[in-house]
Amino acid sequence: MSAGAHGLRDKYAIAGVGETPYVKGAGRTTRSMAVEALRRAIDDAGLQPSDVDGLMSYQSNDSVLSSTVSGDLGLRLNYFADVYGGGTSIETLIGVATGVIEAGMCSTVAIFRSMNGYSGLRMSGSGAAPAAPMTGEALHSHVYGWQNPAQRYAPAFVRHMHDFGTTSAQAAAVRAIHSEHASNNPKALYRQRVSVDHVLASRPICTPLRLLDCCVETDSAAAVIVTGAARARDCRHHPVLIRAVVGRVSKPRLDMHFQSGPIALAAGRFGSDRLWAHAGVAPHEIDVTGAYDAFTFTTLMQFEAFGFCAPGAGGTYVSDGTIRLGGKRPNNTSGGQLCEGYTHGINLVIENVRQLRHDVDDSCALGAEGRRMHTHDYREGGCRQVIAPQLAANLGWGGPQTASAIVLRRE
């Protein structure tokens, strides 16, 4: 275990979160949405723009730069960075934020992701933005028809089914359960509950994926505020402390991960021991999770990789009620990227921050102080607040070959 990482445990916190609506066709620029999400996060923390002196974003050549947004918000920055990447980025950048604050480079960092994932460049490579030229690894992968994430990840999913007997029905339970959670989320794009049978009856995309195995595409922006724990205690909400982070852990090969180890092994396995050692807790102690659900299969493979269940047991773990609200360890209680909206993972972190603040924004009535009076009645249209969660874990996915994760704690 790294002594340095152990020394950072609980020293930093997420003090604020914010987002725009999850929609198809926002009719807005990524710049406009980023500014709104950041303003909401800063306000949620009870801070002023002048309190934020660090800014980071992540993108896939489809968004606005931090240096542009900072001017719109009136920020004077001591540190900023924009990185390329998607599903492993938010946990990684939260870890980087704690590092740059620890190094004295700045004191409070805002992190955002803004994307027109429906009306702009779509993950399939289609959409309003022009197609990128075929270079580098694409010269090899496109020959085999691997042009989008579904096609690139499908071989690992099929191999998982072959090696462990995982079924499409088990994976479909992820969508069905996340749809239950989304039905209690007023801001989710897809709020209708679906069954395993609905998922299995949806049209094929590429084996073994069907339409409802795939995440929604949305236009939206979201942001989080990272600062020192001492400062977070003076902010508006109950502090959510950062216990441990692993970021962009990789398999031995990033370009052709098939050539180095089991195809059905997700890269999180290489970061699991480090994560739990630094966090000082074990998977069975976690109360709520946010496992990246670009596809139903990615969720079950991450649970195996990070030790929530044994290798090959992911299908059972996601289909036996464990991840359902009211179950032992609810997952993606907002509906996740399958139902709420697709933001390359930042909305999953935001949801768990609210869970740990015991203040999820569901349909429960507001009390005199403006806080939800949660009923913990998880029937359709009801509550989605987990009862008194203390620990949460978010698991990021950049394909079978890369992973990230974060453990958060309610103080």
C-alpha positions in Angstrom: 0.0 0.0 0.0 1.2 3.5 -0.9 1.9 5.5 2.3 1.1 8.7 0.4 -2.3 7.5 -0.8 -3.1 6.2 2.6 -2.3 9.7 4.0 -4.8 11.3 1.7 -7.7 9.2 2.9 -10.6 11.4 3.9 -8.5 14.5 3.5 -10.5 15.7 0.5 -14.2 15.9 -0.3 -16.8 16.4 -3.0 -18.5 19.6 -1.8 -20.9 20.3 -4.6 -22.6 18.7 -7.7 -24.7 20.1 -10.6 -26.1 19.1 -13.9 -28.4 20.2 -16.8 -31.4 18.3 -17.8 -30.8 15.0 -19.7 -32.5 15.5 -23.0 -32.4 14.4 -26.7 -31.8 17.5 -28.7 -30.9 20.3 -26.2 -30.5 22.9 -28.9 -27.6 24.3 -27.0 -23.8 24.4 -27.2 -21.6 22.3 -25.0 -20.2 25.7 -23.8 -23.6 26.9 -22.6 -24.4 23.6 -20.9 -21.0 23.5 -19.2 -21.5 26.9 -17.7 -24.9 26.0 -16.3 -23.7 22.8 -14.8 -20.7 24.4 -13.2 -22.8 27.3 -11.8 -25.2 24.7 -10.3 -22.4 22.8 -8.7 -20.8 25.9 -7.3 -24.1 27.0 -5.9 -24.8 23.6 -4.5 -21.6 23.8 -2.5 -22.5 27.2 -1.2 -19.5 28.8 -2.9 -18.8 31.7 -5.1 -17.1 31.5 -8.5 -14.2 33.3 -7.0 -13.7 30.4 -4.6 -12.9 28.0 -7.5 -9.3 28.3 -8.7 -8.9 25.0 -10.5 -10.9 23.6 -13.5 -10.7 20.3 -15.4 -12.8 18.6 -18.1 -12.7 15.5 -20.2 -13.9 15.0 -23.7 -13.5 13.1 -27.0 -13.0 16.1 -29.2 -16.6 16.9 -28.7 -16.7 19.6 -26.1 -15.6 23.0 -24.8 -12.3 23.7 -23.2 -11.8 24.8 -19.6 -10.0 27.9 -20.7 -13.2 29.1 -22.5 -15.6 28.2 -19.7 -13.5 29.9 -17.1 -14.0 33.2 -18.7 -17.7 32.8 -18.9 -17.8 32.1 -15.2 -15.4 34.8 -14.2 -12.9 32.3 -12.7 -9.2 33.2 -12.3 -7.5 29.9 -12.4 -4.3 28.7 -10.7 -4.6 25.3 -12.5 -6.6 23.9 -15.4 -6.5 20.9 -17.7 -8.5 19.2 -20.4 -8.0 15.5 -21.0 -9.0 13.1 -23.7 -11.2 10.2 -22.7 -14.5 9.0 -21.5 -15.6 6.3 -19.1 -12.6 6.1 -16.9 -12.2 9.9 -16.6 -14.3 11.2 -13.8 -12.8 9.0 -11.0 -9.3 9.7 -12.4 -9.8 13.4 -12.5 -11.2 13.5 -9.0 -7.9 11.8 -7.9 -5.9 14.3 -9.9 -7.8 17.1 -8.3 -6.8 15.9 -4.8 -3.2 15.6 -6.0 -2.9 19.2 -7.4 -4.6 20.6 -4.3 -2.2 18.6 -2.1 0.7 19.9 -4.2 -0.4 23.5 -3.4 -1.2 24.3 -7.0 -4.8 25.4 -6.2 -7.4 25.0 -3.4 -10.7 24.1 -5.0 -11.2 22.3 -8.3 -14.4 22.0 -10.5 -14.6 19.1 -12.9 -17.1 19.0 -15.8 -18.2 16.9 -18.7 -20.4 18.6 -21.4 -21.6 16.7 -24.4 -24.2 16.7 -27.1 -24.2 12.9 -27.2 -27.4 12.7 -29.1 -27.5 15.8 -31.4 -23.7 16.1 -31.9 -21.1 13.4 -32.3 -22.6 10.1 -31.2 -20.6 7.2 -29.9 -21.3 5.2 -33.0 -19.3 7.9 -35.0 -22.5 9.2 -36.5 -24.3 12.5 -35.9 -23.8 16.1 -36.7 -20.1 16.2 -36.3 -17.9 15.1 -39.2 -16.4 11.6 -39.1 -12.8 11.4 -37.9 -10.2 10.2 -40.4 -9.2 6.6 -40.1 -5.8 6.5 -38.5 -3.8 4.5 -36.0 -5.5 1.6 -34.4 -8.6 2.2 -36.5 -6.7 1.0 -39.5 -6.8 -2.5 -37.9 -10.0 -2.5 -35.9 -12.3 -1.1 -38.6 -11.3 -4.0 -40.8 -13.1 -6.3 -38.4 -16.1 -4.0 -38.1 -15.2 -2.6 -34.6 -16.3 0.9 -35.3 -18.3 1.7 -32.1 -18.2 0.6 -28.4 -20.9 -2.1 -28.8 -18.8 -3.8 -31.6 -15.5 -3.4 -29.8 -16.7 -4.8 -26.5 -18.9 -7.6 -27.8 -16.1 -10.2 -28.0 -15.4 -9.9 -24.3 -19.1 -10.2 -23.5 -19.5 -13.3 -25.7 -16.4 -14.9 -24.2 -17.8 -14.2 -20.7 -21.0 -16.1 -21.7 -18.8 -19.0 -23.1 -16.5 -19.2 -20.1 -19.0 -18.9 -17.3 -22.4 -19.7 -18.7 -23.6 -16.1 -18.3 -27.0 -15.6 -19.9 -28.5 -12.7 -21.8 -31.4 -12.8 -19.3 -29.0 -12.3 -16.4 -27.5 -9.2 -18.2 -31.0 -8.0 -19.0 -31.7 -7.8 -15.3 -29.3 -4.9 -15.1 -31.5 -2.8 -17.5 -34.7 -4.0 -15.8 -33.5 -3.0 -12.3 -32.0 0.3 -13.4 -35.4 1.1 -15.1 -37.1 0.5 -11.7 -34.7 3.1 -10.2 -35.3 5.5 -13.0 -39.0 5.3 -12.6 -38.5 7.1 -9.2 -36.1 9.7 -10.7 -37.9 12.8 -12.0 -35.0 13.9 -14.2 -34.4 10.5 -15.9 -34.9 10.5 -19.6 -36.3 6.9 -19.7 -38.7 6.5 -16.7 -40.8 3.6 -17.9 -40.1 0.3 -16.1 -39.1 -2.6 -18.4 -38.8 -6.3 -17.7 -36.2 -8.8 -18.6 -38.5 -10.1 -21.3 -38.8 -6.5 -22.7 -35.0 -6.4 -23.0 -34.7 -9.8 -24.6 -37.5 -8.9 -27.1 -35.8 -5.6 -28.2 -34.1 -5.6 -31.6 -30.6 -7.0 -32.0 -27.6 -4.5 -32.2 -24.7 -6.9 -32.3 -24.4 -10.3 -30.6 -25.0 -10.5 -27.7 -26.4 -7.0 -27.3 -29.9 -5.9 -28.0 -31.2 -2.3 -28.1 -32.2 -2.2 -24.4 -28.8 -3.6 -23.4 -27.4 -0.3 -24.6 -27.3 3.1 -22.8 -29.3 6.1 -23.8 -27.7 9.0 -25.8 -28.3 12.4 -24.4 -27.3 16.1 -24.5 -26.3 17.2 -21.1 -23.5 18.6 -18.8 -22.6 17.8 -15.2 -20.0 19.0 -12.7 -18.5 18.2 -9.3 -16.5 20.4 -6.9 -13.5 18.9 -5.1 -11.9 20.7 -2.1 -10.3 20.0 1.2 -12.4 18.2 3.8 -11.9 21.1 6.3 -13.3 23.5 3.8 -16.1 21.2 2.7 -17.3 21.2 6.3 -18.1 24.9 5.9 -20.0 24.3 2.7 -23.7 23.8 2.3 -24.1 20.1 2.5 -22.8 17.2 4.6 -19.3 16.4 3.4 -18.7 13.4 1.2 -15.1 12.4 1.8 -12.8 10.8 -0.8 -11.4 7.5 0.7 -9.5 6.2 -2.3 -9.1 6.5 -6.1 -7.6 4.3 -8.8 -7.5 5.9 -12.2 -7.0 4.5 -15.7 -5.7 1.2 -14.6 -5.0 -0.9 -17.7 -4.5 -4.5 -18.8 -1.0 -5.4 -20.2 -2.1 -4.2 -23.6 -4.3 -1.2 -24.4 -4.5 -1.6 -28.1 -5.3 -5.3 -28.4 -6.2 -6.5 -25.0 -7.3 -9.8 -26.5 -3.6 -10.7 -26.8 -2.8 -10.5 -23.1 -4.9 -12.5 -20.7 -8.5 -13.7 -20.4 -10.7 -11.7 -22.8 -13.5 -11.8 -20.2 -11.3 -10.2 -17.5 -12.0 -6.5 -17.0 -9.0 -4.2 -16.2 -10.5 -3.3 -12.8 -8.9 -6.5 -11.5 -5.5 -4.8 -11.7 -6.7 -1.9 -9.5 -8.9 -3.7 -7.1 -6.3 -4.6 -4.4 -4.9 -1.0 -4.5 -8.4 0.5 -4.2 -9.5 -1.4 -1.2 -6.1 -1.2 0.6 -6.1 2.6 0.2 -9.8 2.9 1.2 -9.3 0.8 4.3 -12.6 -1.0 3.6 -13.7 -4.1 1.7 -16.3 -4.6 -1.1 -18.8 -6.2 1.3 -18.8 -3.0 3.4 -20.0 -0.8 0.6 -23.6 0.3 0.8 -24.3 1.6 -2.7 -22.5 1.4 -6.0 -22.3 3.2 -9.3 -21.0 0.7 -11.9 -20.6 2.1 -15.4 -23.5 0.9 -17.5 -22.8 1.8 -21.1 -24.1 -1.8 -21.6 -25.7 -4.2 -19.3 -22.6 -6.6 -19.5 -20.1 -3.9 -18.5 -21.8 -3.6 -15.1 -21.6 -7.3 -14.2 -18.0 -7.6 -15.4 -16.9 -4.6 -13.2 -18.4 -6.2 -10.1 -16.3 -9.3 -10.7 -13.2 -7.2 -11.4 -13.4 -5.2 -8.2 -14.2 -8.1 -6.0 -17.9 -7.7 -5.3 -18.4 -11.3 -6.5 -16.2 -14.1 -7.7 -15.0 -14.3 -11.3 -17.9 -15.6 -13.4 -20.5 -14.8 -10.7 -21.4 -11.4 -12.1 -24.5 -12.7 -13.9 -25.9 -14.0 -10.6 -24.8 -10.9 -8.7 -26.8 -8.5 -10.9 -29.9 -10.7 -11.3 -30.5 -12.0 -7.7 -31.8 -8.8 -6.3 -28.5 -7.6 -4.7 -28.4 -4.4 -6.9 -32.0 -3.5 -6.6 -33.3 -0.7 -4.3 -34.1 -2.5 -1.1 -31.4 -5.1 -1.9 -28.1 -5.7 -0.2 -26.1 -3.2 -2.4 -28.2 -1.0 -4.7 -26.5 0.0 -8.0 -27.1 3.1 -10.2 -30.0 4.3 -8.1 -30.7 7.1 -10.6 -31.3 4.7 -13.4 -27.7 5.1 -14.6 -26.6 5.6 -18.1 -29.1 3.0 -19.4 -32.0 5.1 -18.3 -31.2 8.5 -16.7 -28.6 9.9 -19.2 -25.2 9.2 -20.7 -22.4 11.5 -19.4 -19.4 9.2 -19.5 -19.9 8.4 -15.8 -20.1 11.7 -14.0 -23.8 11.4 -13.3 -23.2 8.1 -11.5 -20.8 9.9 -9.1 -23.3 12.7 -8.6 -26.0 10.2 -7.7 -23.8 8.6 -5.1 -22.8 11.9 -3.6 -26.4 12.7 -3.1 -27.0 9.2 -1.7 -24.3 9.8 0.9 -25.7 13.2 1.7 -29.0 11.3 2.3 -30.6 13.8 0.0 -31.4 12.2 -3.3 -33.7 14.3 -5.5 -36.6 12.0 -6.0 -40.4 12.5 -5.8 -40.7 12.4 -2.0 -42.3 15.4 -0.4 -40.2 18.3 0.8 -40.0 19.1 4.5 -40.0 22.4 6.2 -36.2 22.8 5.7 -36.5 22.0 2.0 -35.1 18.5 2.3 -36.8 15.4 1.1 -38.8 13.3 3.6 -37.7 10.0 2.2 -40.2 7.2 2.6 -37.9 4.3 1.4 -41.0 3.0 -0.5 -39.4 1.9 -3.7 -42.6 1.2 -5.7 -42.9 3.0 -9.0 -43.0 6.8 -8.7 -41.8 6.6 -5.1 -38.5 7.0 -3.3 -35.0 6.0 -4.4 -33.0 7.0 -1.3 -31.0 4.1 0.2 -31.5 3.8 4.0 -28.6 5.6 5.7 -25.7 4.7 3.4 -22.2 5.4 4.7 -19.9 4.1 1.9 -20.2 4.2 -1.8 -18.1 3.0 -4.7 -18.1 4.1 -8.3 -16.6 1.9 -11.0 -15.5 3.4 -14.3 -15.1 1.6 -17.6 -13.1 2.5 -20.7 -13.5 -0.9 -22.3 -12.3 -4.3 -20.9 -8.8 -2.9 -21.1 -9.1 0.2 -18.8 -10.8 0.9 -15.5 -11.1 3.4 -12.7 -12.8 3.5 -9.3 -13.4 5.7 -6.3 -14.6 5.0 -2.8 -16.6 7.8 -1.0 -17.7 8.1 2.6 -20.2 10.1 4.5 -18.5 11.9 7.3 
